[in-house]
Amino acid sequence: MKTTLLAATVALIFSPALMAATLSTTEAETFTGSSDTVVLDISGNIPVKCVMTFMDLSAASNFTSLDLSVAGAGKTQVGEVLVWCNDGHGRANINVTSLNDGQLMNDDGGSIDYLFRFHENNNNTGIVSDKFFPIDEPTDLVESIWTSSNGSAFDPAVVALSPQSKKLYVKPIGLTGMERAGDYNDVITLTISPVSL
C-alpha cells in the first residue's frame, strides 16, 4: 500500500494536466503564441567630441619664458598641441582666452601687449589660424582648423587614426626698452569644439 501511494505522488508531480492548471490565462496565451525566432533591436550612440593634448616643450610644465628685450622681440613657440575630432568632417574651432585679456602683467601694474598664433602645420593657407591676433575678447575664435592630415585631400579615416600637431606662438608687441622691471605673465586657455555643419 505504501509503494502504490508513492507512485501516485510521482505521477501527479509530472502530470501535464497539473502544469497547465498552474498557468494563468495570460501566461497560457503567451506560451501558445510563442515562436522559434526572437528579434532584438539594439542600438548605441557615440557623441561627437574633439580633444587636445598639450605637447610640452620643456620637461617640467606648460611654462615658457619669453624674451622681452627689444632686441629679442619676436615670435616664440610656447607650445604644441595634438588635436583630434571623431565627427568625420576633419575641422574644429578653437576658443582662445587670456587671464589678462592678451597682456603680460607684472605685480607693479606694468603691462606688455602680445599677439597669439595657432599655426596650421599641415594646411598653411593663410586662414585665421595662420595669423597673429590679439586676445582681447572673452572668446577669440580660431576657425576651422584641420584635424585631418591634409585639408585638400581629406580622408575621414585619418581623423580617427592620426591626431594633428599644431604649433602655438606668442609675439610681444610695442616694446620700447623702457618697460618697468619685473616678472610678466599671463595664462592662455584653449578650448576645442567641433565645427557645426
ROTIMI-584352 format. One record per residue: residue number from 0; residue in three letters; x, y, z of N, C-alpha, C, CB in turn. Coordinates in nm, 4 decimals. Last residue first. Glycine has a CB too. Layout:
BEGIN
 num residuo     n.xx     n.yy     n.zz    ca.xx    ca.yy    ca.zz     c.xx     c.yy     c.zz    cb.xx    cb.yy    cb.zz
 NUM     ala        X        Y        Z        X        Y        Z        X        Y        Z        X        Y        Z
...
This chain:
BEGIN
 num residuo     n.xx     n.yy     n.zz    ca.xx    ca.yy    ca.zz     c.xx     c.yy     c.zz    cb.xx    cb.yy    cb.zz
 196     leu   2.8127   7.1898  -3.8869   2.7894   7.1908  -4.0313   2.6405   7.1923  -4.0612   2.8556   7.0693  -4.0979
 195     ser   3.0140   7.3161  -3.6432   2.8745   7.2838  -3.6733   2.8506   7.2979  -3.8228   2.7775   7.3753  -3.5937
 194     val   3.3174   7.1731  -3.5480   3.2534   7.2732  -3.6331   3.1100   7.2268  -3.6611   3.3339   7.2944  -3.7673
 193     pro   3.3832   7.0872  -3.2033   3.3597   7.0519  -3.3432   3.2926   7.1652  -3.4187   3.2746   6.9263  -3.3524
 192     ser   3.6321   7.2603  -3.0053   3.4943   7.2139  -3.0244   3.4744   7.1788  -3.1720   3.3908   7.3228  -2.9784
 191     ile   3.8736   7.3405  -2.7503   3.8396   7.2893  -2.8839   3.6950   7.2422  -2.8891   3.9336   7.1740  -2.9231
 190     thr   4.0238   7.6042  -2.5932   3.9134   7.5087  -2.5830   3.8721   7.4685  -2.7233   3.7928   7.5689  -2.5043
 189     leu   4.2993   7.7340  -2.4150   4.2456   7.6920  -2.5441   4.1365   7.5889  -2.5218   4.3572   7.6349  -2.6351
 188     thr   4.4180   8.0036  -2.2307   4.3381   7.8813  -2.2276   4.2812   7.8550  -2.3666   4.2239   7.8918  -2.1225
 187     ile   4.7038   8.1539  -2.0923   4.6205   8.1357  -2.2110   4.5485   8.0016  -2.2005   4.7059   8.1428  -2.3415
 186     val   4.8070   8.3829  -1.8582   4.7659   8.2433  -1.8753   4.6703   8.2365  -1.9935   4.6990   8.1865  -1.7450
 185     asp   5.1026   8.5827  -1.8075   4.9622   8.5683  -1.8437   4.9340   8.4193  -1.8562   4.9282   8.6450  -1.9771
 184     asn   5.3576   8.8005  -1.6730   5.2965   8.6711  -1.7048   5.1512   8.6846  -1.7458   5.3070   8.5780  -1.5863
 183     tyr   5.6723   8.9292  -1.5828   5.5455   8.9494  -1.6537   5.4864   8.8131  -1.6890   5.5659   9.0363  -1.7826
 182     asp   5.8716   9.0503  -1.3275   5.8254   8.9309  -1.3980   5.6873   8.9574  -1.4570   5.8218   8.8080  -1.3030
 181     gly   6.0576   9.3598  -1.3766   5.9738   9.2649  -1.3033   5.9380   9.1446  -1.3893   5.8467   9.3333  -1.2541
 180     ala   6.0752   9.7063  -1.4691   6.1374   9.5777  -1.4366   6.0395   9.4880  -1.3624   6.2642   9.5986  -1.3524
 179     arg   5.8853   9.8686  -1.7231   5.9176   9.8530  -1.5819   5.9752   9.7133  -1.5564   5.7923   9.8770  -1.4944
 178     glu   6.0269   9.9567  -2.0429   5.9283   9.8872  -1.9599   5.9786   9.8702  -1.8160   5.8952   9.7499  -2.0207
 177     met   6.1818  10.0662  -2.2315   6.1573  10.1486  -2.1123   6.0564  10.0822  -2.0189   6.1069  10.2879  -2.1529
 176     gly   6.1905   9.9249  -2.4596   6.3107   9.9212  -2.3781   6.2976  10.0021  -2.2506   6.4271   9.9709  -2.4571
 175     thr   5.9580   9.9054  -2.5984   6.0387  10.0255  -2.6217   6.1739  10.0200  -2.5513   5.9630  10.1481  -2.5759
 174     leu   5.7239   9.6923  -2.7574   5.8348   9.7065  -2.6629   5.9212   9.8275  -2.6996   5.9208   9.5777  -2.6604
 173     gly   5.5071   9.6283  -2.9205   5.5127   9.7608  -2.8575   5.6244   9.7792  -2.7579   5.3853   9.7884  -2.7900
 172     ile   5.4496   9.2792  -2.8460   5.4489   9.3950  -2.9361   5.4599   9.5236  -2.8544   5.3199   9.3966  -3.0237
 171     pro   5.5389   8.9319  -2.8398   5.5229   9.0596  -2.7692   5.5305   9.1759  -2.8687   5.6315   9.0755  -2.6588
 170     lys   5.3875   8.6580  -2.9579   5.4753   8.7632  -3.0097   5.4500   8.8932  -2.9329   5.4526   8.7844  -3.1627
 169     val   5.3632   8.3060  -2.9431   5.3328   8.4349  -2.8799   5.4355   8.5357  -2.9300   5.3348   8.4247  -2.7221
 168     tyr   5.2263   8.0071  -3.0901   5.3275   8.1129  -3.0835   5.2736   8.2344  -3.0089   5.3729   8.1534  -3.2251
 167     leu   5.1961   7.6603  -3.1294   5.1427   7.7805  -3.0663   5.2542   7.8831  -3.0500   5.0784   7.7472  -2.9293
 166     lys   5.1310   7.4144  -3.3810   5.2259   7.4908  -3.3004   5.1624   7.6217  -3.2519   5.3540   7.5201  -3.3816
 165     lys   4.9704   7.1039  -3.3919   4.9596   7.2475  -3.4191   5.0539   7.3221  -3.3252   4.8120   7.2978  -3.4015
 164     ser   4.9231   6.7781  -3.5269   5.0047   6.8665  -3.4446   4.9904   7.0116  -3.4896   5.1516   6.8238  -3.4499
 163     gln   4.6399   6.5591  -3.5161   4.7279   6.6501  -3.5884   4.7979   6.7481  -3.4951   4.6492   6.7262  -3.6931
 162     pro   4.5869   6.2056  -3.4788   4.5730   6.3428  -3.4278   4.6787   6.4328  -3.4908   4.5851   6.3457  -3.2730
 161     ser   4.4921   5.9564  -3.6697   4.6114   6.0397  -3.6613   4.5796   6.1805  -3.6105   4.6786   6.0478  -3.7975
 160     leu   4.2556   5.8075  -3.6795   4.3826   5.7379  -3.6675   4.5005   5.8279  -3.6347   4.4105   5.6657  -3.7929
 159     ala   4.0326   5.9621  -3.7146   4.0346   5.8704  -3.6007   4.1724   5.8102  -3.5763   3.9344   5.7597  -3.6221
 158     val   4.1056   6.1017  -3.9470   4.0713   6.1725  -3.8240   4.0832   6.0812  -3.7033   3.9303   6.2294  -3.8328
 157     val   4.1339   5.9249  -4.1563   4.2550   5.9813  -4.0967   4.2253   6.0461  -3.9624   4.3183   6.0833  -4.1910
 156     ala   3.8870   5.8662  -4.2563   3.9528   5.7642  -4.1731   4.0737   5.8211  -4.1010   3.9952   5.6446  -4.2585
 155     pro   3.8191   6.0796  -4.4236   3.7594   6.0696  -4.2890   3.8280   5.9691  -4.1988   3.6149   6.0331  -4.3002
 154     asp   4.0577   6.2544  -4.5883   4.0088   6.1185  -4.5774   3.9518   6.1016  -4.4371   4.1218   6.0141  -4.6067
 153     phe   4.1097   6.5331  -4.7869   4.0626   6.4812  -4.6589   4.0072   6.3398  -4.6701   3.9569   6.5727  -4.6021
 152     ala   4.2944   6.7007  -4.9278   4.2679   6.5617  -4.9660   4.2207   6.4871  -4.8430   4.3947   6.4936  -5.0274
 151     ser   4.3173   6.9448  -4.8122   4.2796   6.9411  -4.9530   4.2488   6.8002  -5.0016   4.3892   7.0006  -5.0370
 150     gly   4.4001   6.8992  -4.5463   4.2670   6.9519  -4.5735   4.2236   6.9385  -4.7178   4.2613   7.0940  -4.5345
 149     asn   4.5522   6.6303  -4.4108   4.5642   6.7227  -4.5219   4.4251   6.7700  -4.5622   4.6373   6.6567  -4.6414
 148     ser   4.4936   6.4935  -4.1775   4.6338   6.5121  -4.2133   4.6530   6.6119  -4.3260   4.6945   6.3806  -4.2520
 147     ser   4.2422   6.6637  -3.9779   4.2890   6.5549  -4.0631   4.4302   6.5865  -4.1093   4.1943   6.5335  -4.1846
 146     thr   4.1726   6.8863  -3.8563   4.2073   6.7762  -3.7665   4.2425   6.6513  -3.8455   4.0918   6.7468  -3.6700
 145     trp   4.2263   7.2268  -3.9263   4.2186   7.0901  -3.9764   4.2552   6.9908  -3.8668   4.3107   7.0718  -4.0977
 144     ile   4.0107   7.4805  -3.7968   4.1440   7.4216  -3.8113   4.1268   7.2766  -3.8565   4.2258   7.4300  -3.6766
 143     ser   3.7848   7.6665  -3.7888   3.8000   7.5581  -3.8864   3.9439   7.5124  -3.9057   3.7447   7.6014  -4.0183
 142     glu   3.9056   7.9623  -3.6325   3.8002   7.8886  -3.7012   3.8538   7.7780  -3.7913   3.7169   7.9833  -3.7825
 141     val   3.9525   8.0749  -3.3249   4.0327   8.0253  -3.4362   3.9432   7.9280  -3.5111   4.1682   7.9565  -3.3874
 140     leu   3.8081   8.3413  -3.1549   3.7859   8.2129  -3.2201   3.8862   8.1886  -3.3320   3.6446   8.2056  -3.2749
 139     asp   3.8071   8.4668  -2.8314   3.8591   8.4824  -2.9663   3.8603   8.3454  -3.0329   4.0015   8.5460  -2.9652
 138     thr   3.6084   8.5362  -2.5945   3.6347   8.4129  -2.6688   3.6781   8.4469  -2.8104   3.5098   8.3216  -2.6709
 137     pro   3.6376   8.7945  -2.4843   3.6148   8.6790  -2.3964   3.6414   8.5446  -2.4653   3.4723   8.6816  -2.3451
 136     glu   3.9193   8.9571  -2.6474   3.7773   8.9300  -2.6343   3.7589   8.8093  -2.5431   3.7119   8.9057  -2.7731
 135     asp   4.1854   8.9756  -2.6982   4.1243   9.0846  -2.6230   3.9732   9.0717  -2.6115   4.1584   9.2158  -2.6872
 134     ile   4.4526   8.8723  -2.8117   4.3496   8.8017  -2.7335   4.2832   8.9066  -2.6448   4.4112   8.6819  -2.6469
 133     pro   4.5415   8.9622  -3.1474   4.5353   8.9919  -3.0034   4.4277   8.9086  -2.9362   4.5086   9.1416  -2.9795
 132     phe   4.7081   8.7341  -3.3749   4.5954   8.8194  -3.3388   4.5991   8.8475  -3.1891   4.4608   8.7535  -3.3790
 131     phe   4.8787   8.6100  -3.6594   4.8853   8.6570  -3.5215   4.7658   8.7477  -3.4933   5.0188   8.7316  -3.4946
 130     lys   4.7529   8.3416  -3.8607   4.7866   8.4820  -3.8428   4.7951   8.5138  -3.6943   4.6832   8.5729  -3.9123
 129     asp   4.6438   8.0985  -3.9113   4.7833   8.1176  -3.9503   4.8267   8.2625  -3.9357   4.8046   8.0717  -4.0933
 128     ser   4.3774   8.0992  -3.8511   4.4657   8.0292  -3.7578   4.6128   8.0412  -3.7947   4.4279   7.8841  -3.7511
 127     val   4.2586   8.2261  -4.0713   4.2726   8.2956  -3.9429   4.3741   8.2293  -3.8515   4.1390   8.3025  -3.8727
 126     ile   4.4622   8.1136  -4.3517   4.3358   8.1380  -4.2837   4.3633   8.1953  -4.1449   4.2522   8.0078  -4.2741
 125     gly   4.6920   8.0512  -4.4952   4.6686   8.1907  -4.4608   4.5339   8.2190  -4.3984   4.6831   8.2731  -4.5806
 124     thr   4.7426   7.7853  -4.5369   4.6703   7.8566  -4.6424   4.6405   8.0015  -4.6077   4.5418   7.7857  -4.6724
 123     asn   4.8823   7.5201  -4.4616   4.9297   7.6577  -4.4469   4.8696   7.7480  -4.5539   5.0825   7.6626  -4.4538
 122     asn   4.8248   7.2663  -4.3244   4.7383   7.3314  -4.4219   4.7653   7.4807  -4.4183   4.5884   7.3012  -4.3939
 121     asn   4.9846   7.1646  -4.1264   4.9611   7.0816  -4.2437   4.8768   7.1489  -4.3523   4.8949   6.9555  -4.2016
 120     asn   5.0073   7.3490  -3.9198   5.1287   7.2876  -3.9738   5.1054   7.2211  -4.1091   5.1828   7.1857  -3.8760
 119     glu   4.8712   7.6377  -3.8363   4.8347   7.5181  -3.9117   4.9599   7.4583  -3.9755   4.7281   7.5510  -4.0199
 118     his   4.9114   7.7863  -3.5189   4.9678   7.7620  -3.6521   4.9211   7.6300  -3.7120   5.1189   7.7636  -3.6453
 117     phe   4.7915   8.0423  -3.3611   4.7659   7.8976  -3.3620   4.7980   7.8509  -3.5028   4.6155   7.8620  -3.3203
 116     arg   4.9312   8.3137  -3.1957   4.9140   8.2441  -3.3234   4.8956   8.0953  -3.3010   5.0339   8.2692  -3.4156
 115     phe   4.8926   8.6366  -3.0455   4.8918   8.4908  -3.0349   4.8713   8.4303  -3.1733   4.7812   8.4426  -2.9370
 114     leu   5.0657   8.9235  -2.9219   4.9786   8.8584  -3.0192   4.9962   8.7071  -3.0078   5.0097   8.9075  -3.1640
 113     tyr   5.0678   9.1476  -2.6375   5.1258   9.0432  -2.7225   5.0201   8.9907  -2.8188   5.1834   8.9274  -2.6366
 112     asp   5.1657   9.4217  -2.4269   5.0728   9.3556  -2.5179   5.1446   9.2464  -2.5972   5.0086   9.4582  -2.6134
 111     ile   5.2519   9.4457  -2.0957   5.3073   9.4344  -2.2301   5.2060   9.3593  -2.3159   5.4467   9.3615  -2.2293
 110     ser   5.2484   9.6425  -1.7962   5.1837   9.5523  -1.8912   5.2552   9.5576  -2.0265   5.0343   9.5887  -1.9077
 109     gly   5.2709   9.6984  -1.4420   5.3253   9.7070  -1.5767   5.2585   9.6071  -1.6690   5.4754   9.6841  -1.5750
 108     gly   5.1893   9.6566  -1.1836   5.0963   9.7222  -1.2763   5.1496   9.7421  -1.4161   5.0572   9.8533  -1.2221
 107     asp   5.3577   9.5112  -1.0314   5.3610   9.6560  -1.0114   5.2702   9.7309  -1.1082   5.5023   9.7065  -1.0257
 106     asp   5.3449   9.2483  -1.1129   5.2814   9.2832  -0.9855   5.2766   9.4333  -0.9607   5.3544   9.2163  -0.8720
 105     asn   5.2711   9.2496  -1.4694   5.3547   9.2236  -1.3524   5.2873   9.2786  -1.2270   5.4950   9.2861  -1.3703
 104     met   5.1329   9.0846  -1.7599   5.1222   9.1790  -1.6484   5.2259   9.1450  -1.5416   4.9791   9.1770  -1.5879
 103     leu   5.0687   9.0696  -2.0970   5.1590   9.0196  -1.9932   5.1618   9.1242  -1.8829   5.3042   8.9910  -2.0496
 102     gln   4.7417   9.0498  -2.2354   4.8537   9.1309  -2.1871   4.9373   9.0502  -2.0878   4.8025   9.2619  -2.1212
 101     gly   4.5003   8.9287  -2.3056   4.6044   8.9469  -2.4061   4.7183   9.0367  -2.3644   4.5449   9.0006  -2.5281
 100     asp   4.3472   8.9278  -2.0647   4.2967   8.9852  -2.1904   4.4086   9.0200  -2.2878   4.2147   9.1096  -2.1616
  99     asn   4.4605   8.7799  -1.8623   4.4809   8.9253  -1.8602   4.4386   8.9928  -1.9908   4.6268   8.9563  -1.8322
  98     leu   4.3861   8.5198  -1.9290   4.3565   8.5692  -1.7946   4.3642   8.7209  -1.7882   4.4524   8.5081  -1.6932
  97     ser   4.2368   8.4607  -2.2425   4.3559   8.5003  -2.1673   4.3131   8.5564  -2.0323   4.4401   8.6049  -2.2464
  96     thr   4.1251   8.2171  -2.4837   4.1018   8.3197  -2.3821   4.2309   8.3441  -2.3042   3.9866   8.2779  -2.2861
  95     val   4.0045   8.0864  -2.7761   4.1278   8.1279  -2.7088   4.0943   8.2385  -2.6095   4.2352   8.1761  -2.8117
  94     asn   3.8526   7.8073  -2.9218   3.8321   7.9310  -2.8462   3.9590   7.9612  -2.7670   3.7081   7.9197  -2.7509
  93     ile   3.8701   7.6585  -3.2281   3.9452   7.6750  -3.1034   3.9080   7.8092  -3.0419   4.0995   7.6656  -3.1282
  92     asn   3.6925   7.4139  -3.4217   3.7142   7.5519  -3.3792   3.7916   7.5519  -3.2479   3.5791   7.6276  -3.3637
  91     ala   3.7712   7.1758  -3.6821   3.7355   7.2094  -3.5441   3.7580   7.3582  -3.5221   3.8184   7.1255  -3.4424
  90     arg   3.7381   6.9099  -3.9254   3.7530   7.0509  -3.8901   3.7138   7.0722  -3.7435   3.6667   7.1403  -3.9834
  89     gly   3.6751   6.6545  -4.0183   3.8130   6.6998  -4.0269   3.8346   6.8450  -3.9927   3.8632   6.6755  -4.1613
  88     his   3.4451   6.5075  -4.0117   3.4491   6.6238  -4.1003   3.5906   6.6812  -4.1142   3.3547   6.7316  -4.0485
  87     gly   3.4286   6.3017  -3.8270   3.4448   6.2662  -3.9663   3.4505   6.3827  -4.0623   3.3365   6.1786  -4.0056
  86     asp   3.4171   6.3355  -3.5536   3.2936   6.3573  -3.6287   3.3068   6.3276  -3.7778   3.2481   6.4988  -3.6105
  85     asn   3.6200   6.3251  -3.3695   3.5669   6.1967  -3.4166   3.4442   6.2124  -3.5056   3.5322   6.1092  -3.2986
  84     cys   3.9310   6.5039  -3.3661   3.7842   6.5008  -3.3590   3.7352   6.3681  -3.4164   3.7209   6.6220  -3.4366
  83     trp   4.2245   6.6369  -3.2240   4.1565   6.5195  -3.2793   4.0061   6.5344  -3.2607   4.2071   6.3889  -3.2120
  82     val   4.5511   6.7774  -3.1941   4.4057   6.7943  -3.1995   4.3440   6.6742  -3.2703   4.3673   6.9268  -3.2723
  81     leu   4.8226   6.8471  -2.9914   4.7655   6.7496  -3.0832   4.6143   6.7654  -3.0786   4.8090   6.6033  -3.0466
  80     val   5.0180   7.1469  -2.9659   4.9056   7.0628  -2.9255   4.8741   6.9609  -3.0342   4.7815   7.1488  -2.8950
  79     glu   5.2875   7.3181  -2.8227   5.2372   7.2441  -2.9382   5.1245   7.1546  -2.8891   5.3510   7.1602  -3.0079
  78     gly   5.4347   7.6336  -2.7245   5.3767   7.5021  -2.7040   5.3367   7.4387  -2.8346   5.2579   7.5105  -2.6126
  77     val   5.5467   7.8680  -2.7882   5.5174   7.8461  -2.6464   5.4560   7.7099  -2.6198   5.4249   7.9535  -2.5956
  76     gln   5.7787   8.0140  -2.9909   5.6895   7.8993  -2.9803   5.6717   7.8656  -2.8333   5.7447   7.7771  -3.0593
  75     thr   5.7752   8.3575  -3.0374   5.8323   8.2483  -2.9592   5.7336   8.1332  -2.9574   5.8666   8.2941  -2.8147
  74     lys   5.8495   8.6312  -3.2476   5.7613   8.5208  -3.2109   5.8396   8.4129  -3.1367   5.6936   8.4615  -3.3360
  73     gly   6.0151   8.9052  -3.0790   5.9793   8.8273  -3.1973   5.8903   8.7133  -3.1546   6.1050   8.7746  -3.2711
  72     ala   6.2707   9.0724  -2.9232   6.1267   9.0691  -2.9502   6.0994   8.9987  -3.0826   6.0681   9.2121  -2.9524
  71     gly   6.5312   9.1086  -2.8611   6.4843   8.9713  -2.8728   6.3381   8.9587  -2.9075   6.5099   8.8995  -2.7472
  70     ala   6.5617   9.3804  -2.8467   6.6421   9.3072  -2.9439   6.5879   9.1662  -2.9662   6.7874   9.3008  -2.8978
  69     val   6.3945   9.4395  -2.6363   6.3635   9.4933  -2.7686   6.4378   9.4132  -2.8758   6.4010   9.6439  -2.7771
  68     ser   6.3143   9.1573  -2.4271   6.4026   9.2668  -2.4666   6.3642   9.3147  -2.6061   6.5515   9.2225  -2.4627
  67     leu   6.1739   8.9379  -2.3520   6.1016   9.0650  -2.3567   6.1927   9.1831  -2.3850   6.0291   9.0878  -2.2269
  66     asp   6.1443   8.6166  -2.4319   6.2468   8.7207  -2.4362   6.1747   8.8538  -2.4560   6.3526   8.6942  -2.5512
  65     leu   5.9583   8.4022  -2.2143   5.9665   8.4869  -2.3333   6.0830   8.5842  -2.3211   5.8345   8.5639  -2.3547
  64     ser   5.9300   8.0704  -2.1062   5.9883   8.2015  -2.0801   6.0048   8.2772  -2.2113   6.1243   8.1878  -2.0074
  63     thr   5.6500   7.8708  -2.0408   5.7508   7.9101  -2.1387   5.7987   8.0506  -2.1072   5.6947   7.9023  -2.2829
  62     phe   5.4961   7.5929  -1.8867   5.5509   7.7270  -1.8704   5.6579   7.7532  -1.9763   5.6094   7.7451  -1.7285
  61     asn   5.3841   7.3493  -1.8382   5.3340   7.4248  -1.9520   5.3835   7.5691  -1.9483   5.1814   7.4216  -1.9547
  60     ser   5.6851   7.1718  -1.7271   5.5466   7.2162  -1.7155   5.5034   7.2863  -1.8432   5.5291   7.3096  -1.5943
  59     ala   5.9319   7.0127  -1.7791   5.8794   7.0450  -1.6468   5.7295   7.0752  -1.6461   5.9537   7.1624  -1.5910
  58     ala   6.0547   6.9798  -2.0139   6.0184   6.8567  -1.9435   5.9420   6.8848  -1.8152   6.1427   6.7757  -1.9121
  57     ser   5.9172   7.1914  -2.2684   6.0135   7.1617  -2.1630   5.9678   7.0356  -2.0915   6.0277   7.2812  -2.0630
  56     leu   5.7041   7.1640  -2.4378   5.8357   7.1908  -2.4959   5.9474   7.1680  -2.3950   5.8419   7.3335  -2.5487
  55     asp   5.4392   6.9319  -2.4315   5.5242   7.0226  -2.3556   5.6615   7.0384  -2.4211   5.5398   6.9724  -2.2124
  54     met   5.1616   6.9247  -2.5974   5.2946   6.8662  -2.6128   5.3945   6.9630  -2.5516   5.3284   6.8371  -2.7637
  53     phe   4.8376   6.8659  -2.4875   4.9483   6.9612  -2.4908   5.0799   6.8867  -2.4984   4.9457   7.0531  -2.3674
  52     thr   4.5724   6.7554  -2.6802   4.6772   6.7131  -2.5874   4.7935   6.8098  -2.6000   4.7231   6.5661  -2.6158
  51     met   4.2208   6.7868  -2.7256   4.3561   6.8364  -2.7454   4.4484   6.7757  -2.6410   4.3598   6.9904  -2.7387
  50     val   3.9219   6.6730  -2.8977   4.0113   6.6779  -2.7825   4.1474   6.7338  -2.8240   4.0273   6.5375  -2.7199
  49     cys   3.5762   6.6607  -2.9665   3.7097   6.6981  -3.0119   3.7969   6.7119  -2.8867   3.7074   6.8325  -3.0971
  48     lys   3.2894   6.4555  -3.0350   3.3814   6.5223  -2.9444   3.5101   6.5583  -3.0169   3.4113   6.4339  -2.8231
  47     val   2.9634   6.3240  -3.0478   3.0690   6.3974  -3.1174   3.1583   6.4655  -3.0150   3.0093   6.5014  -3.2159
  46     pro   2.8891   6.0105  -2.8821   2.8723   6.1547  -2.9034   2.9906   6.2154  -2.9760   2.8522   6.2255  -2.7708
  45     ile   2.7696   5.7165  -2.9940   2.8967   5.7768  -2.9574   2.8847   5.9263  -2.9836   3.0166   5.7134  -3.0374
  44     asn   2.5091   5.4959  -2.8998   2.5478   5.6248  -2.9560   2.6847   5.6664  -2.9041   2.4431   5.7320  -2.9225
  43     gly   2.3198   5.2007  -2.9947   2.4043   5.2775  -2.9044   2.4446   5.4069  -2.9728   2.5292   5.1963  -2.8617
  42     ser   2.0787   4.9290  -2.9963   2.1452   5.0458  -3.0551   2.2310   5.1139  -2.9495   2.0413   5.1455  -3.1136
  41     ile   1.8754   4.6479  -3.0930   1.9711   4.7107  -3.0030   2.0382   4.8282  -3.0731   2.0766   4.6086  -2.9550
  40     asp   1.6123   4.4409  -3.0977   1.6533   4.5671  -3.1601   1.7453   4.6392  -3.0621   1.5285   4.6566  -3.1980
  39     leu   1.5804   4.1004  -3.1488   1.6227   4.2016  -3.0529   1.6697   4.3251  -3.1291   1.7352   4.1473  -2.9599
  38     val   1.3498   3.8489  -3.2108   1.4230   3.9594  -3.2716   1.4531   4.0639  -3.1649   1.3426   4.0218  -3.3890
  37     val   1.3291   3.4998  -3.2074   1.3178   3.6205  -3.1256   1.4057   3.7292  -3.1877   1.3593   3.5924  -2.9766
  36     thr   1.1640   3.2117  -3.3240   1.2531   3.3241  -3.3555   1.2249   3.4423  -3.2638   1.2372   3.3665  -3.5028
  35     asp   0.9711   3.0295  -3.2816   1.1069   2.9784  -3.2722   1.2105   3.0859  -3.3038   1.1244   2.8606  -3.3657
  34     ser   0.7203   3.1790  -3.0659   0.7775   3.1446  -3.1952   0.9165   3.0869  -3.1743   0.7825   3.2681  -3.2886
  33     ser   0.4039   3.1735  -2.8853   0.5487   3.1800  -2.8952   0.5964   3.1347  -3.0324   0.6131   3.0953  -2.7866
  32     gly   0.1345   3.1606  -2.8191   0.1745   3.2427  -2.9329   0.3244   3.2526  -2.9517   0.1187   3.3789  -2.9180
  31     thr   0.1239   3.0004  -2.5899   0.0629   2.9481  -2.7115   0.1107   3.0251  -2.8342  -0.0896   2.9542  -2.7013
  30     phe   0.2380   3.1727  -2.4038   0.3079   3.0494  -2.4376   0.2555   2.9928  -2.5696   0.2922   2.9457  -2.3246
  29     thr   0.0336   3.3606  -2.3876   0.1679   3.3972  -2.4311   0.2455   3.2752  -2.4777   0.2431   3.4672  -2.3187
  28     glu  -0.1791   3.2104  -2.2840  -0.1913   3.2710  -2.4158  -0.0543   3.3087  -2.4727  -0.2812   3.3944  -2.4089
  27     ala  -0.0726   3.1403  -2.0347  -0.1059   3.0349  -2.1289  -0.1166   3.0906  -2.2700  -0.2362   2.9662  -2.0887
  26     glu  -0.0550   3.3881  -1.9145   0.0662   3.3107  -1.9381   0.0419   3.2017  -2.0410   0.1168   3.2497  -1.8079
  25     thr  -0.3284   3.4569  -1.8997  -0.2343   3.5384  -1.9776  -0.1091   3.4604  -2.0123  -0.1967   3.6647  -1.9009
  24     thr  -0.4300   3.2562  -1.7246  -0.4828   3.2673  -1.8606  -0.3868   3.3441  -1.9502  -0.6199   3.3356  -1.8596
  23     ser  -0.1587   3.0935  -1.5452  -0.2692   3.1876  -1.5554  -0.3153   3.1930  -1.6997  -0.2282   3.3282  -1.5050
  22     leu  -0.0817   2.7524  -1.4769  -0.0601   2.8712  -1.5594  -0.1819   2.9617  -1.5557  -0.0280   2.8317  -1.7040
  21     thr  -0.1631   2.5240  -1.3418  -0.0939   2.6261  -1.2629  -0.0666   2.7528  -1.3432   0.0366   2.5706  -1.2095
  20     ala  -0.2719   2.3582  -1.5311  -0.3624   2.4154  -1.4323  -0.2963   2.5270  -1.3533  -0.4116   2.3079  -1.3380
  19     ala  -0.0513   2.2666  -1.6659  -0.1424   2.3587  -1.7340  -0.2329   2.4268  -1.6346  -0.2257   2.2853  -1.8388
  18     met   0.0528   2.0927  -1.4715   0.1290   2.2090  -1.5159   0.0393   2.3109  -1.5816   0.2390   2.1677  -1.6116
  17     leu  -0.1494   1.8938  -1.4573  -0.1222   1.9758  -1.3394  -0.0458   2.1027  -1.3780  -0.0425   1.8952  -1.2352
  16     ala  -0.1285   1.7796  -1.7119  -0.2540   1.8416  -1.6718  -0.2332   1.9320  -1.5522  -0.3588   1.7355  -1.6401
  15     pro   0.1231   1.6623  -1.7089   0.0987   1.7812  -1.7927  -0.0294   1.8527  -1.7533   0.0919   1.7419  -1.9400
  14     ser   0.2636   1.5448  -1.4052   0.1466   1.5376  -1.4924   0.1311   1.6648  -1.5742   0.0205   1.5126  -1.4104
  13     phe   0.4560   1.5216  -1.2175   0.4979   1.5385  -1.3566   0.3816   1.5336  -1.4539   0.5981   1.4326  -1.3933
  12     ile   0.3111   1.4904  -0.9784   0.4095   1.5980  -0.9907   0.4447   1.6244  -1.1363   0.5358   1.5640  -0.9121
  11     leu   0.1598   1.2556  -1.0157   0.0927   1.3849  -1.0059   0.1904   1.5007  -1.0291   0.0258   1.3993  -0.8689
  10     ala   0.3501   1.0530  -1.0109   0.2713   1.0731  -1.1318   0.2050   1.2093  -1.1302   0.1664   0.9634  -1.1465
   9     val   0.4338   1.0654  -0.7446   0.5268   1.0991  -0.8525   0.4519   1.1277  -0.9803   0.6272   0.9864  -0.8750
   8     thr   0.1991   0.9709  -0.6204   0.2506   1.1048  -0.5929   0.3452   1.1510  -0.7027   0.3218   1.1076  -0.4580
   7     ala   0.1828   0.7092  -0.7094   0.0763   0.8037  -0.7452   0.1244   0.9462  -0.7254  -0.0508   0.7781  -0.6614
   6     ala   0.4025   0.5998  -0.5854   0.3948   0.6009  -0.7311   0.2906   0.7005  -0.7765   0.3625   0.4612  -0.7855
   5     leu   0.3295   0.6184  -0.3164   0.4461   0.6915  -0.3657   0.4416   0.7031  -0.5162   0.5757   0.6232  -0.3221
   4     leu   0.1119   0.4417  -0.3093   0.0921   0.5838  -0.2781   0.2086   0.6676  -0.3305   0.0766   0.6040  -0.1260
   3     thr   0.2355   0.1945  -0.3590   0.1352   0.2475  -0.4530   0.1150   0.3958  -0.4311   0.0011   0.1736  -0.4380
   2     thr   0.3868   0.1603  -0.1252   0.4517   0.1717  -0.2558   0.3582   0.2314  -0.3581   0.5004   0.0360  -0.3035
   1     lys   0.1910   0.1258   0.0717   0.2807   0.2409   0.0795   0.3488   0.2631  -0.0537   0.3852   0.2214   0.1900
   0     met   0.0840  -0.1208   0.0000   0.0000   0.0000   0.0000   0.0864   0.1243   0.0000  -0.0944   0.0014   0.1217
